[in-house]
Amino acid sequence: MRLLHVVPTYLPAVRYGGPIQTVHALCRGLAANGHDVHVYTTNVDGDGDSDVPLGRPVDVQGVKVTYFPSRVLRRLYWSPPMRRALFAESRGFDLLHLHAIYLWPTWIGARAARACGKPYIVSPRGMLVPELIRRKSRWVKTAWIALIDRSNIERAAAVHTASEVEARHLAGFGWRLPPVETIPHGVDDPPAFDGAPLSPDVAAVVDGAPMILALGRISWEKGLDRLINALPKVGRARVVIAGGDADGKAAYLAEVAGRVGVAARVAIIARHVDGPDKEALFAAAQVFAMTSLSENFGLAAFEAMRRGLPVLATPDVGMSEIVRAVDAGVVVDPKPENIAAGLESLLADEASRRKKGERGRAHVIAHYGWQAVASRMEELYRTVVVRRNQAARMA
């Protein structure tokens, strides 16, 4: 199949966290399965631009990525050159897969697909969560949903969710939904960096008291203040938070740590962490914590499981259902005392902690390789294309 993925940002803009990695990994897996995979995206990278060629395909691990400029309305990723390309080229693809909502590329991708008579799939990427809508830009998001995204989703050939939690949130809107297919993200095998030098900020935190790791974007929806507020009730353990500071929240978290008296036990590495630094943090940790207000999947937690770390998760994390099902850690309500009790239960029993970590590792290896995930997505694509062709013949 000839497939077009439309996504607001793409590699090398790693500051945007898991979605950037998972969309590329999916596209890479589909290309490895023999499909002709294209991506239309922008060159937006925070306040700057990615150093990439514009307006022509660039090969990124077998995926043909075309970057378009966004010079105004950059928060919406508005790009007239992308619009022209979508309306001119969409007819040549079997299917369009649109990632994210509230943003211009998804809107214009849906319009182009309908204009060209091509089916499209929408992946909301965890953005349709009532709590997140209430907490930030409520009226803007509500208006955008009413005017744009609801129609785009209802008129899609299918909706892809990454977890049953995300699917339940979507169903709660009461819309006339097309078929909803839950297909999880995949997890890459950890790379080997034995003996590689570490950055000074990482080298400074990998030794010491038992370590609880929270890895991922530092932003308000990650609920990292919940984790810090629990720490006074957790023995002598320390917390290391690492990831890009998406909303300037690192200073706020440091303030919270000082206010509850654990500033000396909280280290914040406010930058994207990868390569040897990332592997060193995983290796040094005893527990991985994900205490998000909402998380449609929780890729970093799956990466931790792949490395044999037990996970503490709150119920609104999509992968918490898997942690509970395979006993790969603990799932706790988000109150500080419950988070603290969960952490204590994991830290206090090394043998149990090791067993939970090994169960998680075995489950991820068996079910969450990217090739297997890409094959499941390929089945969804084929179903959608066949259904659309049958409808066209009957019309």
C-alpha positions in Angstrom: 0.0 0.0 0.0 1.0 3.6 -0.5 0.4 5.4 2.8 0.5 9.0 3.9 0.9 10.0 7.5 0.2 13.6 8.4 1.7 14.8 11.7 2.4 18.3 13.0 6.0 17.6 13.9 8.5 14.8 13.3 12.1 13.8 14.0 14.5 15.4 14.7 12.1 17.5 16.9 12.5 15.2 19.9 11.4 17.9 22.3 7.8 16.8 21.7 8.2 13.5 23.4 6.7 10.1 22.8 4.4 10.8 19.9 7.3 11.9 17.7 9.1 8.6 18.5 6.0 6.3 18.1 4.8 7.8 14.9 8.2 7.3 13.3 8.6 3.8 14.7 5.3 2.8 13.3 6.1 4.3 9.9 9.5 2.6 10.0 7.9 -0.7 10.8 5.3 -0.3 7.9 8.1 0.5 5.5 10.0 -2.6 6.7 6.9 -4.6 5.9 7.1 -3.5 2.3 4.8 -0.5 2.2 5.5 2.8 0.5 5.3 5.1 3.5 5.3 8.9 3.3 5.0 11.6 6.0 3.9 15.2 5.6 5.0 17.3 8.5 6.4 20.7 9.4 9.9 21.8 10.4 8.7 23.4 13.6 11.0 22.6 16.6 10.0 24.8 19.5 10.8 28.4 18.8 13.2 27.4 16.0 13.1 25.1 13.0 14.6 21.7 12.4 17.6 21.7 10.1 15.9 19.8 7.3 15.3 20.3 3.5 11.9 21.7 2.7 9.3 20.6 0.2 11.0 17.3 -1.0 11.1 13.8 0.5 13.9 13.0 2.8 14.7 9.3 3.6 14.5 8.7 7.3 15.2 5.0 7.9 13.1 4.0 4.9 10.3 6.5 5.5 9.9 9.3 2.9 9.4 12.5 5.0 8.5 15.8 3.5 8.9 18.8 5.7 6.9 22.0 5.1 7.6 25.5 6.6 5.3 27.0 9.2 6.1 30.7 9.4 2.9 32.1 11.1 0.4 30.6 13.5 3.1 28.1 14.4 1.3 26.9 17.5 -1.3 25.5 15.1 1.4 24.3 12.6 -0.2 26.3 9.8 1.5 25.7 6.5 0.1 26.8 3.1 2.7 24.7 1.2 1.5 21.6 3.1 -2.1 22.4 2.2 -1.2 22.7 -1.5 0.7 19.4 -1.4 -2.1 17.5 0.4 -4.8 18.6 -2.1 -2.5 17.9 -5.0 -1.1 14.5 -3.9 -3.6 12.8 -1.6 -5.3 11.1 -4.5 -2.2 9.1 -5.2 -2.3 7.3 -1.8 -4.4 4.4 -0.7 -5.0 5.9 2.8 -4.2 8.8 5.0 -3.4 8.4 8.7 -3.7 11.7 10.7 -2.1 12.1 14.1 -3.2 14.4 16.9 -6.1 16.8 17.1 -6.7 20.6 17.8 -4.0 21.3 15.2 -4.2 22.5 11.6 -2.4 19.6 9.8 -5.1 17.1 11.0 -7.9 19.4 9.9 -6.5 20.1 6.5 -5.5 16.4 6.0 -9.1 15.3 6.7 -10.4 17.9 4.2 -7.9 16.9 1.5 -8.7 13.2 2.0 -12.5 13.8 1.7 -12.0 16.0 -1.4 -10.0 13.3 -3.1 -12.3 10.5 -2.0 -9.6 8.7 0.1 -10.2 7.1 3.4 -8.5 8.4 6.5 -7.8 7.3 10.0 -7.4 9.6 13.0 -5.2 8.9 16.0 -6.1 11.5 18.7 -2.9 10.7 20.6 -4.4 11.0 24.0 -5.7 14.5 23.5 -9.4 13.8 23.9 -9.4 13.4 27.6 -12.0 15.4 29.6 -9.7 16.2 32.5 -7.0 17.6 30.2 -9.6 19.7 28.3 -10.9 21.2 31.6 -7.4 21.9 32.9 -5.9 23.8 30.0 -7.4 26.1 27.2 -10.9 24.7 28.0 -12.9 27.1 25.9 -10.6 27.1 22.9 -10.5 23.3 22.8 -14.2 22.9 23.3 -14.8 25.3 20.4 -12.3 23.6 18.2 -13.9 20.2 18.9 -17.4 21.5 18.2 -16.4 23.3 14.9 -13.7 20.9 13.5 -12.5 17.8 15.3 -15.9 16.2 16.0 -16.8 16.2 12.3 -13.4 15.1 11.3 -13.5 12.1 13.6 -17.1 11.1 12.9 -16.4 11.2 9.1 -13.1 9.2 9.4 -13.0 5.6 8.2 -11.7 4.5 11.6 -10.2 5.9 14.8 -7.1 4.4 16.3 -6.6 4.5 20.1 -3.5 3.2 21.8 -5.2 1.8 24.9 -8.6 0.9 26.3 -8.4 3.9 28.6 -8.1 6.2 25.6 -11.0 4.3 23.9 -13.2 4.8 26.9 -12.5 8.5 27.0 -13.4 8.8 23.4 -16.7 6.8 23.8 -17.6 9.1 26.6 -18.2 12.0 24.2 -21.3 10.3 22.9 -20.4 10.9 19.2 -21.4 8.8 16.2 -18.0 7.1 16.0 -16.7 5.1 13.1 -15.0 1.8 14.0 -12.5 2.3 16.9 -9.5 0.0 16.9 -7.2 -0.2 19.9 -3.6 -1.0 18.8 -0.8 -0.3 21.3 2.4 1.4 20.5 5.5 -0.7 20.3 8.8 -0.7 22.1 12.3 -0.8 20.6 14.9 -3.1 22.1 17.4 -1.2 24.3 20.7 -0.3 22.6 24.0 -1.3 24.0 26.2 1.6 25.4 28.5 -0.4 27.6 31.3 1.9 28.9 30.0 5.0 27.0 30.7 8.3 28.8 27.8 10.0 30.6 26.9 13.6 30.7 27.9 15.3 34.0 24.3 15.8 35.1 23.4 12.2 34.7 26.7 10.9 36.2 25.9 13.0 39.3 22.6 11.2 40.0 23.2 7.5 39.1 24.8 6.6 42.4 23.3 6.9 45.8 20.1 6.0 47.7 17.4 3.9 46.0 16.2 5.8 43.0 12.7 6.3 41.6 12.8 7.4 37.9 10.3 9.5 36.0 11.4 9.9 32.4 9.5 11.9 29.8 8.4 15.5 29.0 8.2 17.7 32.1 4.7 19.2 31.7 1.7 19.8 33.8 -0.3 16.8 32.6 2.5 14.4 33.8 1.4 14.9 37.4 5.1 15.0 38.6 4.1 17.1 41.6 2.1 14.1 42.8 5.2 12.0 42.9 7.2 14.7 44.8 4.4 15.2 47.3 4.5 11.5 48.1 8.3 11.4 48.6 8.3 12.6 52.3 6.5 9.4 53.2 8.9 7.1 51.3 11.9 6.2 53.5 15.2 7.5 52.2 14.5 7.0 48.5 15.1 9.8 46.0 13.4 10.8 42.8 15.1 11.6 39.5 12.9 13.5 36.9 14.4 13.7 33.4 13.0 15.1 30.2 12.5 18.2 28.1 10.9 21.1 30.0 7.9 21.5 27.8 6.1 24.3 29.8 8.8 25.7 32.1 7.6 23.4 34.9 11.0 22.3 36.2 11.3 25.4 38.4 7.8 24.8 39.8 8.6 21.2 40.6 11.8 22.3 42.4 9.7 24.7 44.4 7.3 21.9 45.3 10.2 19.8 46.5 11.5 22.6 48.7 8.1 23.3 50.1 7.6 19.7 51.3 11.2 19.3 52.5 12.7 16.9 50.0 14.7 19.3 47.8 17.9 17.3 48.5 16.2 14.1 47.4 14.8 15.3 44.1 17.0 15.8 41.0 15.6 17.3 37.9 17.4 17.0 34.5 15.4 19.4 32.4 16.4 18.3 28.9 15.8 15.6 26.5 17.7 12.5 27.6 18.8 9.8 25.2 21.5 7.4 24.3 24.0 6.3 27.1 22.4 8.8 29.5 19.0 7.3 29.2 20.2 3.8 29.6 22.3 4.8 32.7 19.2 6.2 34.3 17.2 3.1 33.6 20.0 0.9 35.0 20.4 2.9 38.2 16.6 3.0 39.0 14.8 0.5 41.3 11.3 1.7 40.3 9.8 3.6 37.3 7.0 6.0 38.2 4.3 7.4 35.9 1.8 9.5 37.9 0.2 11.4 35.0 -3.2 13.0 35.1 -3.7 11.3 31.7 -1.6 9.2 29.4 -3.1 7.5 26.4 -0.3 4.9 26.4 2.8 5.6 28.5 5.8 4.7 26.2 8.5 5.5 28.7 6.9 3.1 31.2 6.9 0.4 28.5 10.6 1.2 27.9 11.2 0.7 31.6 9.4 -2.6 31.6 11.5 -3.8 28.6 14.5 -3.2 30.8 13.1 -5.1 33.7 12.0 -2.2 35.9 8.8 -2.6 37.9 6.4 0.3 37.3 4.2 2.4 39.6 1.3 3.9 37.6 -1.9 5.8 38.3 -5.2 4.6 36.7 -5.4 7.3 34.1 -2.1 6.0 32.5 -3.2 3.9 29.5 -0.7 1.1 30.2 -1.7 0.8 33.8 -4.2 -1.9 32.8 -1.2 -4.0 31.5 0.8 -3.4 34.7 -2.1 -4.7 36.7 -2.9 -7.6 34.4 0.6 -9.1 34.2 1.7 -8.0 37.8 4.6 -5.9 36.5 4.4 -3.3 39.3 1.6 -1.5 41.1 -1.4 0.7 40.1 -2.4 3.2 42.8 -4.8 6.0 43.2 -3.1 9.4 42.7 -3.3 10.7 46.3 0.2 11.2 47.7 -0.3 8.6 50.5 -1.3 6.0 48.0 1.6 6.7 45.7 3.9 6.6 48.8 2.5 3.2 49.9 2.9 1.8 46.4 6.5 2.9 46.2 7.3 1.6 49.7 5.8 -1.8 48.7 8.1 -2.0 45.7 11.3 -0.7 47.4 10.9 -2.8 50.5 11.0 -6.2 48.8 13.8 -6.7 46.4 12.8 -10.3 45.4 9.3 -9.3 44.6 10.5 -6.2 42.8 12.8 -8.3 40.6 9.9 -10.8 39.8 7.6 -8.0 38.8 10.3 -6.5 36.6 11.0 -9.8 34.9 7.3 -10.3 34.2 7.1 -6.9 32.6 10.1 -7.6 30.5 8.8 -10.9 29.2 5.4 -9.4 28.4 6.8 -6.5 26.4 9.1 -8.7 24.4 6.3 -11.1 23.6 3.7 -8.5 22.6 5.1 -5.1 21.9 7.8 -5.4 19.2 7.3 -2.7 16.5 7.1 -5.2 13.7 4.1 -6.9 15.4 2.4 -3.6 16.0 3.0 -2.4 12.4 1.4 -5.7 11.2 -1.7 -5.1 13.3 -1.9 -1.5 11.9 -1.5 -2.9 8.4 -4.5 -5.2 9.0 -6.6 -2.1 10.0 -5.5 -0.2 6.9 -6.4 -3.1 4.6 -9.8 -3.5 6.3 -10.5 0.2 5.7 -9.4 0.2 2.1 -11.4 -2.9 1.3 -14.5 -1.4 3.0 -14.1 1.8 1.0 -13.6 0.0 -2.3 -16.7 -2.1 -1.7 -18.8 1.0 -0.9 -17.6 2.7 -4.0 -18.6 -0.3 -6.2 -22.1 -0.4 -4.6 -22.6 3.3 -5.1 
